[in-house]
Amino acid sequence: MLGRQAERAEVHRLLDEGELDVAVGCFEPGASRYRGRYLFEQTLSCCFNPKLLDLSVPIDLEAYVSLGHALVTLRDDLRGCLADALLRSNAELNVVVASSNFLAILSIASQAPVLATLPSKMAQRYAPGFGLTVSPVPLKMQVAPVAMVWSARADREAGSLWLRTQIQQILVGNAEPAEKVVNGRHPARKARVRTAVPKKKG
């Protein structure tokens, strides 16, 4: 199995061309030639080096907005799931560095007086290894749930079904099931993680 990064705008094309078997990320339902499943909800946290920034936890809004920020993006600009959430919150942040690699962002935050904002699950797992303190983000930010998307052609293919099952078991775990509506309908509570849909955020 080979994993790779892909820009959201390219995911549909890569699935159509068979370059990707399954895509996992912030996706909205797409055309009927795709299938998808919401996996879990996301929240955001921020990380900082307490030796470089004298901040109390939780960080207050004034400090969060005034400090420099390190942000994750898969493009050569500041667009992406996290950046979109920041824009929707009407927060004007001083983004001083961006990278497509979460670990690179954490490394930067360990060496510079900046805040790194990233998904809470990732922050809680990896930030302590970089000597970083984790704090909730002091903004109400709507972050799209993480979804898994694949081509309808592979919907009943045994190999694809096995792969999707493994991905779901590994990623969902004890995570909060996605509450977002699928195709404009609320499936039963127990089915929310399992619901088949056309693709999520592209």
CYANA upper distance limits for C-alpha pairs under 8 A (distance plus 0.5 A):
  5 GLN  CA     74 LEU  CA      8.32
  6 ALA  CA     10 GLU  CA      7.04
  6 ALA  CA     11 VAL  CA      6.95
  6 ALA  CA     74 LEU  CA      7.95
  7 GLU  CA     11 VAL  CA      7.02
  7 GLU  CA     74 LEU  CA      6.49
  7 GLU  CA     75 ARG  CA      7.53
  8 ARG  CA     26 CYS  CA      8.47
  8 ARG  CA     27 PHE  CA      8.11
  8 ARG  CA    201 LYS  CA      7.73
  8 ARG  CA    202 GLY  CA      5.05
  9 ALA  CA    202 GLY  CA      6.00
 10 GLU  CA     14 LEU  CA      6.67
 10 GLU  CA    202 GLY  CA      8.15
 11 VAL  CA     15 LEU  CA      6.67
 11 VAL  CA     20 LEU  CA      8.43
 11 VAL  CA     23 ALA  CA      7.56
 11 VAL  CA    202 GLY  CA      6.96
 12 HIS  CA     16 ASP  CA      6.64
 12 HIS  CA    202 GLY  CA      7.65
 13 ARG  CA     17 GLU  CA      6.64
 14 LEU  CA     18 GLY  CA      6.58
 14 LEU  CA     19 GLU  CA      5.42
 14 LEU  CA     20 LEU  CA      6.04
 15 LEU  CA     19 GLU  CA      6.49
 15 LEU  CA     20 LEU  CA      5.49
 15 LEU  CA     21 ASP  CA      6.95
 15 LEU  CA     22 VAL  CA      7.96
 15 LEU  CA     23 ALA  CA      8.49
 15 LEU  CA    150 TRP  CA      7.18
 15 LEU  CA    151 SER  CA      6.48
 16 ASP  CA    151 SER  CA      7.37
 21 ASP  CA    150 TRP  CA      6.71
 21 ASP  CA    151 SER  CA      7.92
 21 ASP  CA    160 SER  CA      7.58
 22 VAL  CA    148 MET  CA      7.25
 22 VAL  CA    149 VAL  CA      6.16
 22 VAL  CA    150 TRP  CA      5.28
 22 VAL  CA    151 SER  CA      8.27
 22 VAL  CA    160 SER  CA      8.42
 22 VAL  CA    164 ARG  CA      7.90
 23 ALA  CA    148 MET  CA      6.13
 23 ALA  CA    149 VAL  CA      5.60
 23 ALA  CA    150 TRP  CA      6.91
 24 VAL  CA    146 VAL  CA      7.38
 24 VAL  CA    147 ALA  CA      6.15
 24 VAL  CA    148 MET  CA      4.94
 24 VAL  CA    149 VAL  CA      6.87
 25 GLY  CA    146 VAL  CA      5.56
 25 GLY  CA    147 ALA  CA      5.99
 25 GLY  CA    148 MET  CA      7.16
 25 GLY  CA    201 LYS  CA      8.05
 26 CYS  CA     81 CYS  CA      6.83
 26 CYS  CA    144 ALA  CA      6.23
 26 CYS  CA    145 PRO  CA      6.68
 26 CYS  CA    146 VAL  CA      5.49
 26 CYS  CA    147 ALA  CA      6.56
 26 CYS  CA    200 LYS  CA      7.19
 26 CYS  CA    201 LYS  CA      5.52
 26 CYS  CA    202 GLY  CA      7.72
 27 PHE  CA    144 ALA  CA      8.00
 27 PHE  CA    145 PRO  CA      8.42
 27 PHE  CA    146 VAL  CA      7.58
 27 PHE  CA    147 ALA  CA      6.51
 27 PHE  CA    148 MET  CA      8.47
 27 PHE  CA    149 VAL  CA      8.42
 27 PHE  CA    199 LYS  CA      6.97
 27 PHE  CA    200 LYS  CA      3.71
 27 PHE  CA    201 LYS  CA      2.51
 27 PHE  CA    202 GLY  CA      5.36
 28 GLU  CA    199 LYS  CA      6.34
 28 GLU  CA    200 LYS  CA      3.32
 28 GLU  CA    201 LYS  CA      3.53
 28 GLU  CA    202 GLY  CA      6.56
 29 PRO  CA     36 GLY  CA      8.06
 29 PRO  CA    182 VAL  CA      8.31
 29 PRO  CA    183 ASN  CA      7.79
 29 PRO  CA    197 VAL  CA      7.19
 29 PRO  CA    198 PRO  CA      5.29
 29 PRO  CA    199 LYS  CA      4.38
 29 PRO  CA    200 LYS  CA      4.35
 29 PRO  CA    201 LYS  CA      6.77
 30 GLY  CA     34 TYR  CA      7.32
 30 GLY  CA    198 PRO  CA      5.71
 30 GLY  CA    199 LYS  CA      5.03
 30 GLY  CA    200 LYS  CA      6.72
 30 GLY  CA    201 LYS  CA      8.10
 30 GLY  CA    202 GLY  CA      8.15
 31 ALA  CA    198 PRO  CA      6.55
 31 ALA  CA    199 LYS  CA      7.45
 32 SER  CA    152 ALA  CA      8.23
 32 SER  CA    198 PRO  CA      6.06
 33 ARG  CA    151 SER  CA      6.72
 33 ARG  CA    152 ALA  CA      5.64
 33 ARG  CA    153 ARG  CA      8.12
 33 ARG  CA    198 PRO  CA      7.76
 34 TYR  CA    149 VAL  CA      7.40
 34 TYR  CA    150 TRP  CA      6.27
 34 TYR  CA    151 SER  CA      5.07
 34 TYR  CA    152 ALA  CA      5.30
 34 TYR  CA    197 VAL  CA      8.22
 34 TYR  CA    198 PRO  CA      5.45
 34 TYR  CA    199 LYS  CA      5.97
 35 ARG  CA    149 VAL  CA      6.23
 35 ARG  CA    150 TRP  CA      5.90
 35 ARG  CA    151 SER  CA      6.50
 35 ARG  CA    152 ALA  CA      5.99
 35 ARG  CA    155 ASP  CA      7.64
 35 ARG  CA    196 ALA  CA      6.67
 35 ARG  CA    197 VAL  CA      5.60
 35 ARG  CA    198 PRO  CA      4.85
 35 ARG  CA    199 LYS  CA      5.92
 36 GLY  CA    147 ALA  CA      7.32
 36 GLY  CA    148 MET  CA      5.93
 36 GLY  CA    149 VAL  CA      4.70
 36 GLY  CA    150 TRP  CA      6.72
 36 GLY  CA    195 THR  CA      8.22
 36 GLY  CA    196 ALA  CA      5.81
 36 GLY  CA    197 VAL  CA      5.08
 36 GLY  CA    198 PRO  CA      5.82
 36 GLY  CA    199 LYS  CA      5.29
 36 GLY  CA    200 LYS  CA      7.12
 37 ARG  CA    147 ALA  CA      6.05
 37 ARG  CA    148 MET  CA      5.75
 37 ARG  CA    149 VAL  CA      7.08
 37 ARG  CA    193 VAL  CA      7.15
 37 ARG  CA    194 ARG  CA      6.60
 37 ARG  CA    195 THR  CA      6.00
 37 ARG  CA    196 ALA  CA      5.65
 37 ARG  CA    197 VAL  CA      6.47
 37 ARG  CA    199 LYS  CA      8.22
 37 ARG  CA    200 LYS  CA      8.45
 38 TYR  CA    145 PRO  CA      7.24
 38 TYR  CA    146 VAL  CA      6.63
 38 TYR  CA    147 ALA  CA      4.68
 38 TYR  CA    148 MET  CA      6.83
 38 TYR  CA    178 ALA  CA      6.42
 38 TYR  CA    180 LYS  CA      8.46
 38 TYR  CA    192 ARG  CA      7.77
 38 TYR  CA    193 VAL  CA      6.06
 38 TYR  CA    194 ARG  CA      7.71
 38 TYR  CA    195 THR  CA      7.50
 38 TYR  CA    200 LYS  CA      8.28
 39 LEU  CA    145 PRO  CA      7.59
 39 LEU  CA    146 VAL  CA      6.09
 39 LEU  CA    147 ALA  CA      5.68
 39 LEU  CA    148 MET  CA      7.37
 39 LEU  CA    168 GLN  CA      7.37
 39 LEU  CA    171 LEU  CA      8.03
 39 LEU  CA    172 VAL  CA      6.54
 39 LEU  CA    177 PRO  CA      6.81
 39 LEU  CA    178 ALA  CA      6.39
 39 LEU  CA    193 VAL  CA      5.80
 39 LEU  CA    194 ARG  CA      8.27
 40 PHE  CA    145 PRO  CA      6.13
 40 PHE  CA    146 VAL  CA      6.07
 40 PHE  CA    147 ALA  CA      7.85
 40 PHE  CA    172 VAL  CA      6.75
 40 PHE  CA    175 ALA  CA      6.53
 40 PHE  CA    176 GLU  CA      6.00
 40 PHE  CA    177 PRO  CA      4.97
 40 PHE  CA    178 ALA  CA      4.81
 40 PHE  CA    179 GLU  CA      8.50
 40 PHE  CA    193 VAL  CA      7.65
 41 GLU  CA    143 VAL  CA      8.41
 41 GLU  CA    144 ALA  CA      7.68
 41 GLU  CA    145 PRO  CA      4.85
 41 GLU  CA    146 VAL  CA      6.87
 41 GLU  CA    175 ALA  CA      7.97
 41 GLU  CA    176 GLU  CA      6.26
 41 GLU  CA    177 PRO  CA      6.53
 41 GLU  CA    178 ALA  CA      5.16
 41 GLU  CA    179 GLU  CA      7.57
 42 GLN  CA    119 PRO  CA      6.98
 42 GLN  CA    120 SER  CA      7.80
 42 GLN  CA    143 VAL  CA      6.61
 42 GLN  CA    144 ALA  CA      7.42
 42 GLN  CA    145 PRO  CA      6.08
 42 GLN  CA    146 VAL  CA      7.54
 43 THR  CA    119 PRO  CA      6.32
 43 THR  CA    120 SER  CA      6.09
 43 THR  CA    143 VAL  CA      7.19
 44 LEU  CA    117 THR  CA      7.20
 44 LEU  CA    118 LEU  CA      6.06
 44 LEU  CA    119 PRO  CA      4.99
 44 LEU  CA    120 SER  CA      5.33
 44 LEU  CA    136 PRO  CA      7.38
 44 LEU  CA    137 VAL  CA      6.73
 44 LEU  CA    141 MET  CA      8.38
 44 LEU  CA    143 VAL  CA      8.42
 45 SER  CA    117 THR  CA      6.19
 45 SER  CA    118 LEU  CA      6.29
 45 SER  CA    119 PRO  CA      6.55
 45 SER  CA    120 SER  CA      5.35
 45 SER  CA    123 ALA  CA      7.12
 45 SER  CA    134 VAL  CA      7.13
 45 SER  CA    135 SER  CA      6.18
 45 SER  CA    136 PRO  CA      5.10
 45 SER  CA    137 VAL  CA      5.55
 46 CYS  CA    115 LEU  CA      6.66
 46 CYS  CA    116 ALA  CA      5.77
 46 CYS  CA    117 THR  CA      4.70
 46 CYS  CA    118 LEU  CA      6.84
 46 CYS  CA    120 SER  CA      8.45
 46 CYS  CA    123 ALA  CA      7.93
 46 CYS  CA    134 VAL  CA      6.30
 46 CYS  CA    135 SER  CA      5.89
 46 CYS  CA    136 PRO  CA      6.69
 46 CYS  CA    137 VAL  CA      6.31
 47 CYS  CA    106 LEU  CA      8.22
 47 CYS  CA    109 ALA  CA      7.80
 47 CYS  CA    115 LEU  CA      6.12
 47 CYS  CA    116 ALA  CA      5.60
 47 CYS  CA    117 THR  CA      6.96
 47 CYS  CA    123 ALA  CA      7.59
 47 CYS  CA    127 ALA  CA      7.38
 47 CYS  CA    132 LEU  CA      6.36
 47 CYS  CA    133 THR  CA      5.93
 47 CYS  CA    134 VAL  CA      5.08
 47 CYS  CA    135 SER  CA      6.80
 48 PHE  CA     52 LEU  CA      8.42
 48 PHE  CA     53 LEU  CA      7.43
 48 PHE  CA    109 ALA  CA      6.34
 48 PHE  CA    110 SER  CA      7.33
 48 PHE  CA    113 PRO  CA      7.81
 48 PHE  CA    114 VAL  CA      6.96
 48 PHE  CA    115 LEU  CA      5.67
 48 PHE  CA    116 ALA  CA      7.09
 48 PHE  CA    132 LEU  CA      5.68
 48 PHE  CA    133 THR  CA      5.98
 48 PHE  CA    134 VAL  CA      7.40
 49 ASN  CA     53 LEU  CA      6.59
 49 ASN  CA    109 ALA  CA      6.92
 49 ASN  CA    110 SER  CA      5.79
 49 ASN  CA    111 GLN  CA      8.04
 49 ASN  CA    112 ALA  CA      8.26
 49 ASN  CA    113 PRO  CA      7.53
 49 ASN  CA    131 GLY  CA      6.99
 49 ASN  CA    132 LEU  CA      5.21
 49 ASN  CA    133 THR  CA      6.74
 50 PRO  CA     54 ASP  CA      6.38
 50 PRO  CA     55 LEU  CA      7.46
 50 PRO  CA    132 LEU  CA      7.29
 50 PRO  CA    133 THR  CA      7.02
 52 LEU  CA    112 ALA  CA      7.51
 52 LEU  CA    113 PRO  CA      5.84
 53 LEU  CA    113 PRO  CA      6.35
 53 LEU  CA    114 VAL  CA      8.38
 55 LEU  CA     59 ILE  CA      7.18
 57 VAL  CA    135 SER  CA      6.37
 58 PRO  CA    135 SER  CA      5.75
 58 PRO  CA    136 PRO  CA      6.63
 58 PRO  CA    137 VAL  CA      8.48
 58 PRO  CA    138 PRO  CA      8.22
 59 ILE  CA     63 ALA  CA      7.14
 59 ILE  CA     64 TYR  CA      7.03
 59 ILE  CA    135 SER  CA      6.82
 59 ILE  CA    136 PRO  CA      7.69
 59 ILE  CA    137 VAL  CA      7.74
 59 ILE  CA    138 PRO  CA      7.10
 60 ASP  CA     64 TYR  CA      6.77
 60 ASP  CA    138 PRO  CA      6.49
 61 LEU  CA     65 VAL  CA      6.61
 61 LEU  CA    138 PRO  CA      5.83
 61 LEU  CA    139 LEU  CA      7.63
 62 GLU  CA     66 SER  CA      6.60
 63 ALA  CA     67 LEU  CA      6.62
 64 TYR  CA    115 LEU  CA      8.21
 64 TYR  CA    137 VAL  CA      8.33
 64 TYR  CA    138 PRO  CA      7.75
 65 VAL  CA     91 ALA  CA      7.88
 65 VAL  CA     92 GLU  CA      7.56
 65 VAL  CA     93 LEU  CA      6.16
 65 VAL  CA     94 ASN  CA      8.01
 66 SER  CA     93 LEU  CA      7.90
 66 SER  CA     94 ASN  CA      7.86
 67 LEU  CA     93 LEU  CA      8.41
 67 LEU  CA     94 ASN  CA      7.34
 67 LEU  CA    114 VAL  CA      6.94
 67 LEU  CA    115 LEU  CA      7.49
 68 GLY  CA     93 LEU  CA      7.88
 68 GLY  CA     94 ASN  CA      5.56
 68 GLY  CA     95 VAL  CA      6.31
 68 GLY  CA     96 VAL  CA      6.36
 68 GLY  CA    113 PRO  CA      7.93
 68 GLY  CA    114 VAL  CA      5.42
 68 GLY  CA    115 LEU  CA      6.82
 69 HIS  CA     93 LEU  CA      7.53
 69 HIS  CA     94 ASN  CA      6.39
 69 HIS  CA     95 VAL  CA      5.05
 69 HIS  CA     96 VAL  CA      6.20
 69 HIS  CA     97 VAL  CA      7.35
 69 HIS  CA    114 VAL  CA      5.68
 69 HIS  CA    115 LEU  CA      5.24
 69 HIS  CA    116 ALA  CA      6.31
 69 HIS  CA    117 THR  CA      8.01
 70 ALA  CA     95 VAL  CA      6.44
 70 ALA  CA     96 VAL  CA      6.65
 70 ALA  CA     97 VAL  CA      5.41
 70 ALA  CA     98 ALA  CA      6.12
 70 ALA  CA     99 SER  CA      8.44
 70 ALA  CA    105 ILE  CA      6.67
 70 ALA  CA    108 ILE  CA      8.13
 70 ALA  CA    109 ALA  CA      7.69
 70 ALA  CA    114 VAL  CA      6.97
 70 ALA  CA    115 LEU  CA      6.50
 70 ALA  CA    116 ALA  CA      5.25
 70 ALA  CA    117 THR  CA      7.40
 71 LEU  CA     78 LEU  CA      8.13
 71 LEU  CA     82 LEU  CA      8.31
 71 LEU  CA     83 ALA  CA      8.03
 71 LEU  CA     95 VAL  CA      7.33
 71 LEU  CA     97 VAL  CA      6.98
 71 LEU  CA     98 ALA  CA      5.25
 71 LEU  CA     99 SER  CA      7.09
 71 LEU  CA    105 ILE  CA      7.40
 71 LEU  CA    116 ALA  CA      6.67
 71 LEU  CA    117 THR  CA      6.73
 71 LEU  CA    118 LEU  CA      8.03
 72 VAL  CA     78 LEU  CA      8.34
 72 VAL  CA     80 GLY  CA      8.14
 72 VAL  CA     82 LEU  CA      7.71
 72 VAL  CA     83 ALA  CA      8.37
 72 VAL  CA     98 ALA  CA      6.06
 72 VAL  CA     99 SER  CA      5.60
 72 VAL  CA    100 SER  CA      5.85
 72 VAL  CA    101 ASN  CA      7.12
 72 VAL  CA    102 PHE  CA      6.83
 72 VAL  CA    105 ILE  CA      7.44
 72 VAL  CA    117 THR  CA      8.45
 72 VAL  CA    118 LEU  CA      7.82
 73 THR  CA     77 ASP  CA      7.68
 73 THR  CA     78 LEU  CA      6.36
 73 THR  CA     79 ARG  CA      6.66
 73 THR  CA     80 GLY  CA      5.93
 73 THR  CA     82 LEU  CA      8.39
 73 THR  CA     83 ALA  CA      8.09
 73 THR  CA     98 ALA  CA      6.80
 73 THR  CA     99 SER  CA      6.16
 73 THR  CA    100 SER  CA      5.30
 73 THR  CA    101 ASN  CA      8.40
 74 LEU  CA     79 ARG  CA      8.25
 74 LEU  CA     80 GLY  CA      7.30
 74 LEU  CA     99 SER  CA      7.67
 74 LEU  CA    100 SER  CA      5.10
 75 ARG  CA     79 ARG  CA      7.24
 75 ARG  CA     80 GLY  CA      8.17
 75 ARG  CA    100 SER  CA      7.76
 77 ASP  CA     98 ALA  CA      8.50
 78 LEU  CA     83 ALA  CA      6.70
 78 LEU  CA     98 ALA  CA      7.56
 79 ARG  CA     83 ALA  CA      5.90
 79 ARG  CA     84 ASP  CA      6.91
 80 GLY  CA     84 ASP  CA      6.30
 81 CYS  CA     85 ALA  CA      6.85
 81 CYS  CA    143 VAL  CA      7.51
 81 CYS  CA    144 ALA  CA      7.79
 82 LEU  CA     86 LEU  CA      6.84
 82 LEU  CA    117 THR  CA      8.49
 82 LEU  CA    118 LEU  CA      7.61
 82 LEU  CA    143 VAL  CA      7.54
 83 ALA  CA     87 LEU  CA      6.74
 84 ASP  CA     88 ARG  CA      6.71
 85 ALA  CA     89 SER  CA      6.83
 85 ALA  CA    141 MET  CA      6.10
 85 ALA  CA    142 GLN  CA      6.19
 85 ALA  CA    143 VAL  CA      6.06
 86 LEU  CA     90 ASN  CA      7.17
 86 LEU  CA     91 ALA  CA      6.35
 86 LEU  CA     92 GLU  CA      8.50
 86 LEU  CA    141 MET  CA      7.05
 87 LEU  CA     91 ALA  CA      6.62
 87 LEU  CA     92 GLU  CA      8.13
 88 ARG  CA    141 MET  CA      7.63
 88 ARG  CA    142 GLN  CA      7.98
 89 SER  CA    139 LEU  CA      7.63
 89 SER  CA    140 LYS  CA      7.07
 89 SER  CA    141 MET  CA      6.06
 89 SER  CA    142 GLN  CA      8.19
 98 ALA  CA    105 ILE  CA      7.93
 99 SER  CA    104 ALA  CA      7.43
 99 SER  CA    105 ILE  CA      6.96
101 ASN  CA    105 ILE  CA      6.97
102 PHE  CA    106 LEU  CA      6.90
102 PHE  CA    118 LEU  CA      8.21
103 LEU  CA    107 SER  CA      6.61
103 LEU  CA    126 TYR  CA      8.48
104 ALA  CA    108 ILE  CA      6.65
105 ILE  CA    109 ALA  CA      6.75
105 ILE  CA    116 ALA  CA      7.04
106 LEU  CA    110 SER  CA      6.76
106 LEU  CA    116 ALA  CA      7.15
106 LEU  CA    127 ALA  CA      7.05
106 LEU  CA    130 PHE  CA      7.32
107 SER  CA    111 GLN  CA      7.12
107 SER  CA    130 PHE  CA      7.10
108 ILE  CA    112 ALA  CA      6.48
109 ALA  CA    113 PRO  CA      7.13
109 ALA  CA    114 VAL  CA      6.08
109 ALA  CA    115 LEU  CA      6.81
109 ALA  CA    116 ALA  CA      6.61
109 ALA  CA    132 LEU  CA      8.21
110 SER  CA    130 PHE  CA      6.51
110 SER  CA    131 GLY  CA      7.17
110 SER  CA    132 LEU  CA      6.89
117 THR  CA    137 VAL  CA      8.27
118 LEU  CA    122 MET  CA      7.58
118 LEU  CA    123 ALA  CA      6.90
119 PRO  CA    123 ALA  CA      6.70
120 SER  CA    124 GLN  CA      6.46
121 LYS  CA    125 ARG  CA      6.75
122 MET  CA    126 TYR  CA      6.48
122 MET  CA    127 ALA  CA      8.18
123 ALA  CA    127 ALA  CA      5.61
123 ALA  CA    134 VAL  CA      7.30
124 GLN  CA    128 PRO  CA      7.72
124 GLN  CA    134 VAL  CA      7.35
126 TYR  CA    130 PHE  CA      7.68
127 ALA  CA    131 GLY  CA      7.12
127 ALA  CA    132 LEU  CA      5.70
127 ALA  CA    133 THR  CA      7.49
127 ALA  CA    134 VAL  CA      7.57
128 PRO  CA    132 LEU  CA      5.71
128 PRO  CA    133 THR  CA      7.23
144 ALA  CA    201 LYS  CA      8.48
145 PRO  CA    178 ALA  CA      6.46
145 PRO  CA    180 LYS  CA      7.83
146 VAL  CA    178 ALA  CA      8.30
147 ALA  CA    200 LYS  CA      6.66
147 ALA  CA    201 LYS  CA      8.46
148 MET  CA    164 ARG  CA      8.41
148 MET  CA    199 LYS  CA      8.32
148 MET  CA    200 LYS  CA      8.11
149 VAL  CA    198 PRO  CA      8.30
149 VAL  CA    199 LYS  CA      5.91
149 VAL  CA    200 LYS  CA      7.35
150 TRP  CA    154 ALA  CA      7.62
150 TRP  CA    155 ASP  CA      7.87
150 TRP  CA    199 LYS  CA      7.99
151 SER  CA    155 ASP  CA      7.22
153 ARG  CA    157 GLU  CA      8.46
154 ALA  CA    160 SER  CA      6.71
154 ALA  CA    161 LEU  CA      8.47
155 ASP  CA    160 SER  CA      7.67
155 ASP  CA    161 LEU  CA      7.51
156 ARG  CA    160 SER  CA      7.97
156 ARG  CA    161 LEU  CA      7.01
157 GLU  CA    161 LEU  CA      6.52
158 ALA  CA    162 TRP  CA      6.64
159 GLY  CA    163 LEU  CA      6.74
160 SER  CA    164 ARG  CA      6.60
161 LEU  CA    165 THR  CA      6.63
162 TRP  CA    166 GLN  CA      6.80
163 LEU  CA    167 ILE  CA      6.73
164 ARG  CA    168 GLN  CA      6.62
165 THR  CA    169 GLN  CA      6.68
166 GLN  CA    170 ILE  CA      6.64
167 ILE  CA    171 LEU  CA      6.45
168 GLN  CA    172 VAL  CA      6.10
169 GLN  CA    173 GLY  CA      6.58
171 LEU  CA    175 ALA  CA      8.37
172 VAL  CA    176 GLU  CA      8.31
172 VAL  CA    177 PRO  CA      8.06
177 PRO  CA    192 ARG  CA      7.32
177 PRO  CA    193 VAL  CA      6.25
178 ALA  CA    192 ARG  CA      7.01
178 ALA  CA    193 VAL  CA      6.75
179 GLU  CA    192 ARG  CA      7.38
180 LYS  CA    186 HIS  CA      8.44
181 VAL  CA    185 ARG  CA      6.03
181 VAL  CA    186 HIS  CA      5.75
181 VAL  CA    187 PRO  CA      8.26
182 VAL  CA    186 HIS  CA      6.96
182 VAL  CA    187 PRO  CA      7.99
182 VAL  CA    195 THR  CA      7.90
182 VAL  CA    197 VAL  CA      7.00
183 ASN  CA    197 VAL  CA      7.33
183 ASN  CA    198 PRO  CA      8.36
186 HIS  CA    192 ARG  CA      8.33
187 PRO  CA    191 ALA  CA      6.55
187 PRO  CA    192 ARG  CA      6.44
187 PRO  CA    195 THR  CA      7.77
188 ALA  CA    192 ARG  CA      6.98
191 ALA  CA    195 THR  CA      6.31
